[in-house]
Amino acid sequence: MDMSPSYELPHDLRNIVSLRGRILITQALILAVEELSKVEGVHRQVGNIADMQLILDSDFAIDTRD
């Protein structure tokens, strides 16, 4: 499985947030995407889900799941 990021965030953002912070943000985004994806109909936040997924697919995210 290719684990290389498909999108690169600005380097400034990665330098501001600590390694631990990036791990925590990644974990929060994973849970948020999972929960928001359960919403159906007009209340589904499609744009927010897409933006969160973009961050998760970037080189900013550090996924520690096995």
Secondary structure, DSSP 8 states (H G I E B T S, - for coil): ---S-SB---HHHHHHS-HHHHHHHHHHHHHHHHHHTT--GGG--HHHHHHHHHHHTBSS------
